Amino acid sequence: MKKTITTDMAPNALGPYSQGLEVNKVLYCSGQIGIDPQKGKLVGLDVVEQAKQALQNIKAIVNADGLGVDDIVKVTVFMTNIADFARVNEVYAEFFKSAPLLPARSAVGVQALPADAKIEIEAMAAKYC
């Protein structure tokens, strides 16, 4: 069974895709950039600000499916400047500080991201029955 997950607490999709899609108790969150969902604009030019907002957007999508941060099992981080890795790690560690187990993760340097964002983060979460 497939179920589309949407919330006003995360930005609207910038294209023809869902904020999240649950399939067989696994939630696939579309990549989130640092857009403030109320303003519809990037929160700032700094990668730290954008990373914090992107993670909050993911949290909102996960919460909309009845899950929490602890249910996130895989994260992929895309950065336009891989030299930002250490700064992003600090934000990431703070976001997941209460998680008993950290999710698996990949971090990738890319040439460009939508809306001139410096970072995009996608995640998968699982329902444990």
C-alpha positions as CSV (number, residue, x, y, z in Angstrom):
1,M,0.0,0.0,0.0
2,K,1.2,3.5,-0.9
3,K,0.2,6.6,1.0
4,T,1.1,10.2,0.2
5,I,2.3,12.3,3.2
6,T,1.8,16.1,3.1
7,T,2.0,18.8,5.7
8,D,1.8,22.6,5.8
9,M,4.7,22.5,8.3
10,A,7.1,21.7,5.5
11,P,7.5,23.6,2.2
12,N,5.4,22.7,-0.8
13,A,7.1,20.6,-3.4
14,L,9.0,22.6,-6.0
15,G,8.1,20.2,-8.7
16,P,5.8,17.2,-9.5
17,Y,6.6,15.0,-6.4
18,S,5.3,14.3,-2.9
19,Q,6.8,15.6,0.3
20,G,6.7,12.0,1.5
21,L,5.5,8.6,0.4
22,E,4.8,5.7,2.7
23,V,5.2,2.3,1.2
24,N,5.0,-0.9,3.3
25,K,5.6,1.0,6.6
26,V,8.6,2.8,5.3
27,L,8.4,6.6,4.8
28,Y,10.5,8.1,2.0
29,C,10.9,11.8,2.5
30,S,11.7,13.9,-0.6
31,G,14.9,16.0,-0.4
32,Q,14.4,19.1,1.7
33,I,16.3,22.4,1.3
34,G,16.3,25.2,3.9
35,I,13.0,26.8,2.8
36,D,10.9,28.3,5.6
37,P,7.4,26.8,4.9
38,Q,5.6,29.9,6.0
39,K,7.7,32.4,3.9
40,G,8.4,30.1,1.0
41,K,12.0,31.3,0.8
42,L,15.5,30.0,1.9
43,V,16.1,30.9,5.6
44,G,19.5,32.5,4.7
45,L,22.7,32.0,2.8
46,D,24.6,30.1,5.5
47,V,24.8,26.3,5.3
48,V,24.1,26.0,9.0
49,E,20.8,27.9,8.9
50,Q,19.8,26.0,5.8
51,A,20.7,22.6,7.3
52,K,18.7,23.3,10.5
53,Q,15.6,24.3,8.4
54,A,16.0,21.3,6.1
55,L,16.1,19.0,9.1
56,Q,13.0,20.7,10.6
57,N,11.2,20.2,7.3
58,I,12.1,16.5,7.4
59,K,10.9,16.3,11.0
60,A,7.6,17.9,10.0
61,I,7.0,15.3,7.2
62,V,8.0,12.4,9.5
63,N,5.6,13.7,12.2
64,A,2.8,14.1,9.6
65,D,3.1,10.3,9.2
66,G,2.9,9.6,12.9
67,L,6.6,9.0,13.3
68,G,9.4,10.8,15.1
69,V,13.1,11.6,14.6
70,D,14.0,8.3,16.3
71,D,12.2,6.4,13.5
72,I,14.6,7.9,10.8
73,V,16.8,5.1,9.6
74,K,18.7,6.6,6.6
75,V,19.7,10.1,5.7
76,T,21.4,11.4,2.6
77,V,23.0,14.9,2.6
78,F,23.9,16.8,-0.5
79,M,26.2,19.8,-0.2
80,T,27.4,22.2,-2.8
81,N,30.6,22.6,-0.8
82,I,31.9,19.4,0.8
83,A,34.2,21.6,2.9
84,D,31.0,22.4,4.9
85,F,31.0,18.8,6.1
86,A,32.2,19.6,9.7
87,R,29.7,22.4,10.2
88,V,26.8,20.3,8.9
89,N,27.9,17.5,11.2
90,E,27.5,19.8,14.2
91,V,23.9,20.6,13.2
92,Y,23.2,17.0,12.4
93,A,24.5,15.8,15.8
94,E,22.4,18.3,17.6
95,F,19.3,17.3,15.7
96,F,19.7,13.6,16.4
97,K,21.1,14.0,20.0
98,S,18.1,12.3,21.6
99,A,18.0,9.4,19.2
100,P,19.1,6.2,20.8
101,L,20.6,5.0,17.5
102,L,21.8,7.3,14.8
103,P,20.5,6.7,11.3
104,A,22.8,5.4,8.5
105,R,24.0,8.3,6.4
106,S,25.7,9.3,3.2
107,A,27.1,12.8,2.4
108,V,27.7,13.8,-1.2
109,G,29.2,16.9,-2.8
110,V,27.2,18.2,-5.7
111,Q,27.6,21.0,-8.2
112,A,24.2,22.7,-7.6
113,L,20.9,22.4,-5.8
114,P,17.4,23.8,-6.4
115,A,16.8,27.5,-5.5
116,D,20.6,27.9,-5.1
117,A,20.5,26.1,-1.8
118,K,23.7,25.0,-0.2
119,I,22.3,21.8,1.2
120,E,19.6,19.3,0.6
121,I,18.7,16.5,3.0
122,E,16.5,13.4,2.3
123,A,15.5,10.7,4.8
124,M,13.8,7.4,5.2
125,A,11.9,6.4,8.3
126,A,10.4,3.1,9.3
127,K,7.4,2.1,11.4
128,Y,8.3,-0.5,14.0
129,C,5.3,-2.6,14.9
